[in-house]
Amino acid sequence: MRNSGLTCLKKRSHCQKPNSQFDLPPELVELTSREREVLCCVAAAANNCEIAGVLYISERTVKNHVTSILRRLDLRDRTQAAMFASSFLPLLKSSQ
């Protein structure tokens, strides 16, 4: 099991909701707060099982959120989503 990503997730440091949608770029404002949480976890290199455990949802729900994120952001795959989200992690952390 990957320790570094999971440790981050257990602390939920990468999965906090921003205080204001005005702090976010327009692409991220379109996502639901739960989708933003999932996207942050994806950026932290968490797999579906790890995300499900941290957010207390089923793996199927995580898959549904990831699919919705990819569609809304017009991204090809999870790797693109992680790269996209990683550029906004400092913004998400600073708005806590």
NORCOR-V562953 format. One record per backbone hydrogen bond with DSSP energy under -0.5 kcal/mol. CO is the residue of the C=O (numbers start at 1). NH is the residue of the N-H. Records with the same first field share a line. If there is no record, write none. Layout:
# NORCOR-V562953
CO=NH, NH
This chain:
# NORCOR-V562953
1=3
2=6
3=7
4=8
5=9
6=10
7=11
8=12, 13
9=12
12=15
20=23
21=24
25=28, 29
26=30
28=31
32=36
33=37
34=38
35=39
36=40
37=41
38=42
39=43
40=44
41=46
42=45
47=51
48=52
49=53
50=54
51=55
52=56, 57
58=62
59=63
60=64
61=65
62=66
63=67
64=68
65=69
66=70
67=71
68=72
69=73
70=74, 75
71=74
77=81
78=82
79=83
80=84
81=85
82=86
83=87
84=87
85=88, 89
88=92
89=93
90=94
91=95
93=96
95=19
